[in-house]
Amino acid sequence: MKLAIISFTDRGSRLNASLKTALELRGMWVEAWAGEKYAGQYGLTPLKESLREWTGRMFSRMDALLFIGAAGIAVRGIAPFVQGKDKDPAVAVMDEAGRFAISLLSGHLGGANELAGTLSELTGAIPVITTATDINGRFAVDVFAKKQNLWISDLKAAKAVSADVLDEKPVGLVSAFPVVGEVPEELTRMTGTEPFEGECGIVISLNEEQKPFSNTLHLIPRIVSLGLGCRKGKTAEEIEALVLPLLRKNHLSIRCLARAASVDLKKEEPGILAFCEKYGLEFLTFSPEELNAAPGTFSASGFVQGITGTDNVCERSAVLAAGNGKLIQKKTAGDGVTAALAIEEWSVDFE
């Protein structure tokens, strides 16, 4: 998590500096700011712009913001930039005495509730959490999705699921994957074909086609790796023209892709980079030696071997990117682009 902290008083800036040190020891990236009057003596970055300008910059750059001061200051600062729970960073507030740690915005998906808990552990502050599922001790689907790295298909459906959980109405659960641990009592495990008296349900799968409930929330695990090969100069659109139909053929959502991979000769290929940026994919590259060591049986090409040093780029890179996972789609070629898909081993974890 990348966190920006801002303080406005001497006492608050002292707390700011101590939190920066403590949070960095926990592996967090922290940028700490304070009013010019107090920044220097505590080793903080001086604020030389308006709070509105600072907040706007931090909203686009950081995963979380912490205001040390009055909650009203934070509210006025963030108001022009709030978009939605799936877009906003976490925002927390602490008073300058460190008595309260308030989760203000994006408590679940953004992680503000978790941040408030961490601040409480470090300072002894009382965490102030107001999200309904937390204060009632109920299953929170957005928290679960974040921990499991699941894409939430529809925030309105997620809200409906949470409402039914709070109203103690039945909520179904269909999973295409093994389930580890005890399923929360708020959920009813199902196959997806039997009658169900409730309206809302969760489907954990790689596709978005199955809709067994009146209001179906799809949670898509990001566990599929896309192996790519292409001639030089292929555009993102040309890559997309092969990949998207390939996903549809396999009944896979684009959201199940965690990363793309190729040989290191393609690490600066503009079309691949643009495709990955469009879909938010990490891009990994491997040397020919690494690709040749990939476990499995692959489609071999002497032509590809002569150019890249390995007999198959897309299949081997997909398997390696999936942590030596299972190849679920062998090489498919079209218009100078090749693609393959591999899946990592995964299960739903309620432990």
Secondary structure, DSSP 4 states (H G I P E B T S, - for coil): -EEEEEE-SHHHHHHHHHHHHHHHHTT-EEEEEEEHHHHHHHTPEEE-S-HHHHHHHHHHH-SEEEEES-HHHHHHHHGGG---TTTSPEEEEE-TTS-EEEEEE-TTTT-HHHHHHHHHHHH-PEEE---HHHHTT---HHHHHHHHTEEES-HHHHHHHHHHHHTT--EEEEESS-EESPPPTTEEEE-SSS--S-SEEEEESS-S----SSEEEEEEE--EEEEEEE-TT--HHHHHHHHHHHHHHTT--GGGEEEEEEEGGGTT-HHHHHHHHHHT-EEEEE-HHHHHT-SS-----HHHHHHHSSS-SHHHHHHHHTTS-EEEEEEEEETTEEEEEEE----EE--
